Amino acid sequence: MFSEELEKISWDETTKAIYSKTDGDVRRALSKERCNVDDFMALISPAATPYIETMARLSQKYTLERFGKTISMFVPLYITNSCTNSCVYCGFHISNPMKRTILTEEEMVNEYKAIKKLAPFENLLIVTGENPAKAGVPYIARALDLAKPYFSNLKIEVMPLSTEEYKELTNHGLNGVICFQETYNKANYNIYHPRGMKSKFEWRVNAFDRMGQAGVHSIGMGVLVGLEEWRTDITMMAYHLRYLQKHYWKTKYSVNFPRMRPSENGGFQPNVIMNDRELAQVTFAMRIFDHDVDISYSTRESAEFRDHMATLGVTTMSAESKTEPGGYYSYPQTLEQFHVSDERTAKQVWHDLQTLGREPVWKDWDASFDHK
């Protein structure tokens, strides 16, 4: 399990190593065809700042070689905001006095139909809070069953599950799982996750092993930028990615770098800020580090920035996202988990990407590939 590997990696020593990288370390990393984690640390270090343009060109080169000019499009659907966790940064945390919604089967179907009217979406991400008693695996399985007639590719972003539960959901059409570790800093993890199942660090970080053991086709990873030193956190994710690729080599991987935005509880402020140039740097560094990994940007980012990065390294995007349960049809304008920044319609995103010479791809998976 990765938790055992992580025990061997010092957070403080990794931070020190990143900030001690030199100009020579950066140039050495840029000269390599294949980079290791130490090279990745050089590329995200302050020493790499003068090389952003060089990194952008390399990132664009590798992206075009592997993905062409395609951008895979997906849409998230929150089916419940009911949650038993106390994450201090999240609008859905249990202590936040808000109306809790768990979509009924009829409401789910209404949401699916409403999404299909926005654009020809085939990639759906089903998102929940963490409330196994009221919206557990049977509820998620039913959501997948109801979604299959409308979408070709189904992913979930839910509470970490057991290997057997992930396997069970693949029998209901599940193709991929996205899970954000939030932070790999074990020493400070419970500051942000004081209660609930999410407070169990090992259970969460080892969820990715359980996904791999269950044979999940696609695994998405991410840290929440704003909690801890982002360079160190993303380096830990790079270690994790390499570990997973070694142990579950049949699986496809994606990464995301969501920057914290104000949550509805209004209390928590980010501890660190990553500016646009730094987000670009880490995106380019990740592409140079791994030519094959999907790099995803959500509507947390601005339209202008997303369009720019779509030509340089990003390969997957959401569009016209609603971050409240039932936001497309049943309960529009209700309480969101976080605010979106890119408020364009899916069709406008489609048009703008085509104007940039990109090819939005709405369907890149088919149920016939599931062998079920």
LINGIVEN-V266053 format. One record per residue. SS is DSSP state (alpha for helix, beta for strand, coil for the rest). Layout:
ss
SS
SS
//
This chain:
ss
coil
alpha
alpha
alpha
alpha
alpha
coil
coil
coil
coil
alpha
alpha
alpha
alpha
alpha
alpha
alpha
alpha
alpha
coil
coil
coil
alpha
alpha
alpha
alpha
alpha
alpha
alpha
alpha
coil
coil
coil
coil
coil
coil
alpha
alpha
alpha
alpha
alpha
alpha
alpha
alpha
coil
alpha
alpha
alpha
alpha
alpha
alpha
alpha
alpha
alpha
alpha
alpha
alpha
alpha
alpha
alpha
alpha
alpha
alpha
alpha
alpha
alpha
alpha
coil
coil
beta
beta
beta
beta
beta
beta
beta
beta
beta
coil
beta
coil
coil
coil
coil
coil
coil
beta
coil
coil
coil
coil
coil
coil
coil
coil
coil
coil
coil
coil
coil
coil
beta
coil
coil
alpha
alpha
alpha
alpha
alpha
alpha
alpha
alpha
alpha
alpha
alpha
alpha
alpha
alpha
coil
coil
coil
coil
beta
beta
beta
beta
beta
coil
coil
coil
coil
alpha
alpha
alpha
alpha
coil
alpha
alpha
alpha
alpha
alpha
alpha
alpha
alpha
alpha
alpha
alpha
coil
coil
coil
coil
coil
beta
beta
beta
beta
beta
coil
coil
coil
coil
coil
alpha
alpha
alpha
alpha
alpha
alpha
alpha
alpha
coil
coil
coil
beta
beta
beta
beta
beta
beta
beta
beta
beta
coil
coil
coil
alpha
alpha
alpha
alpha
alpha
alpha
alpha
beta
coil
coil
coil
alpha
alpha
alpha
coil
alpha
alpha
alpha
alpha
alpha
coil
alpha
alpha
alpha
alpha
alpha
alpha
alpha
coil
coil
coil
coil
beta
beta
beta
beta
beta
beta
coil
beta
coil
coil
coil
coil
alpha
alpha
alpha
alpha
alpha
alpha
alpha
alpha
alpha
alpha
alpha
alpha
alpha
alpha
alpha
alpha
alpha
alpha
coil
coil
coil
coil
beta
beta
beta
beta
beta
coil
coil
beta
coil
coil
coil
coil
coil
coil
coil
coil
coil
coil
coil
coil
coil
coil
coil
coil
alpha
alpha
alpha
alpha
alpha
alpha
alpha
alpha
alpha
alpha
alpha
alpha
alpha
alpha
coil
coil
coil
coil
beta
beta
beta
beta
coil
coil
coil
coil
coil
alpha
alpha
alpha
alpha
alpha
alpha
alpha
coil
coil
coil
coil
coil
coil
beta
beta
beta
coil
coil
coil
coil
coil
coil
coil
coil
coil
coil
coil
coil
coil
coil
coil
coil
coil
coil
coil
coil
coil
coil
coil
coil
coil
coil
coil
alpha
alpha
alpha
alpha
alpha
alpha
alpha
alpha
alpha
alpha
coil
coil
coil
beta
beta
beta
coil
coil
coil
coil
coil
alpha
alpha
alpha
alpha
coil
coil
//
